[in-house]
Structures are given as C-alpha cells and as structure tokens.
C-alpha cells in the first residue's frame, strides 16, 4: 500500500482511515495501527471497529475518540542530527 494515507475524524465519534498495514492491538480504550511508516495510537471510550479491510487497508472506528498520536517507525540512528552522528 503506497500513496497518500488519510485519517478523518467526524465529530469525535467516527474515524475513517486508509493505508492501514497492520492492527497492532485493540481494546475498548485504545487502537494501535501501523499506517505507512508510522504507528498511530488512537485513544477513547467504547471503541469498536465497524469495518476493516486487509486488502484495501480501510478502517472505520466508532466510539468517543479522545486522543490521536503518531510515532515514527524509523531507526533511531537515522533520526540523530549530523553532529551527533559525527561525534557520536
């Protein structure tokens, strides 16, 4: 799955996204997804996956969404600045 990934949140009650490569974990208060090169953490209450397609990477989540957090999945050495890589 390449291309543009999008996340749409409607009235904090419905989240629609595409480009989902994997569902890392899920319960009623947190959903952890791998989208592109990022891990996406979605927090809330009474969360329910209404739709998930492995083939298309589309996911629809219902419930009360209270937080959304992205974390890069790159190697920490790649994120270091030039001087820290040189002087180590």
C-alpha positions as CSV (number, residue, x, y, z in Angstrom):
1,X,0.0,0.0,0.0
2,X,1.7,3.1,-1.2
3,X,0.4,6.6,-1.8
4,X,-1.4,9.1,0.4
5,X,-2.8,8.0,3.8
6,X,-5.6,9.9,5.4
7,X,-7.4,10.0,8.7
8,X,-10.8,11.6,9.0
9,X,-12.5,12.2,12.4
10,X,-16.1,13.1,12.3
11,X,-17.5,14.8,15.5
12,X,-15.0,12.7,17.6
13,X,-17.4,9.7,17.2
14,X,-16.2,8.2,13.9
15,X,-12.7,7.8,12.5
16,X,-12.1,6.7,8.9
17,X,-8.6,5.9,7.6
18,X,-6.8,4.2,4.8
19,X,-3.4,2.8,4.3
20,X,-3.5,0.5,7.3
21,X,-0.8,-2.1,7.1
22,X,-1.5,-3.8,10.4
23,X,-3.6,-3.6,13.6
24,X,-1.0,-3.9,16.4
25,X,-3.6,-4.0,19.3
26,X,-7.1,-3.2,20.0
27,X,-9.4,-2.9,23.0
28,X,-12.3,-0.6,24.0
29,X,-10.0,2.2,25.0
30,X,-7.1,2.1,22.5
31,X,-6.4,1.1,18.9
32,X,-2.8,0.9,17.7
33,X,-2.3,0.8,13.9
34,X,0.6,0.7,11.5
35,X,0.0,3.2,8.8
36,X,2.7,3.9,6.3
37,X,5.9,4.3,8.3
38,X,4.2,5.4,11.4
39,X,2.5,3.8,14.4
40,X,-0.8,5.5,15.2
41,X,-2.3,5.4,18.7
42,X,-6.0,6.2,19.0
43,X,-7.4,6.5,22.5
44,X,-11.0,6.8,23.6
45,X,-14.0,5.2,25.1
46,X,-16.3,2.4,23.9
47,X,-14.2,2.0,20.7
48,X,-15.5,-0.5,18.1
49,X,-14.1,-1.4,14.7
50,X,-17.0,-1.1,12.3
51,X,-15.1,-2.1,9.2
52,X,-11.6,-3.2,8.4
53,X,-10.4,-4.5,5.0
54,X,-6.9,-6.1,4.9
55,X,-6.9,-5.9,1.1
56,X,-7.6,-2.1,0.8
57,X,-6.3,-1.0,4.2
58,X,-9.5,0.9,5.0
59,X,-10.7,1.0,8.6
60,X,-13.7,2.6,10.3
61,X,-13.7,3.1,14.0
62,X,-16.8,4.1,16.1
63,X,-16.8,5.4,19.7
64,X,-15.7,8.5,21.6
65,X,-12.2,9.4,20.3
66,X,-10.2,11.4,22.8
67,X,-6.6,11.2,21.5
68,X,-4.6,10.6,18.4
69,X,-0.8,10.2,18.5
70,X,1.8,9.4,15.8
71,X,5.2,7.7,16.3
72,X,7.8,7.3,13.5
73,X,9.0,3.8,13.0
74,X,12.4,4.8,11.7
75,X,15.7,3.6,13.1
76,X,16.8,6.0,16.0
77,X,20.2,6.3,14.4
78,X,18.6,7.8,11.3
79,X,16.8,10.5,13.4
80,X,20.0,11.7,15.1
81,X,21.4,15.0,13.9
82,X,24.6,15.4,11.8
83,X,26.9,16.4,14.7
84,X,25.8,13.6,16.9
85,X,26.4,11.1,14.1
86,X,29.9,12.6,13.5
87,X,31.0,12.9,17.1
88,X,28.9,10.2,18.4
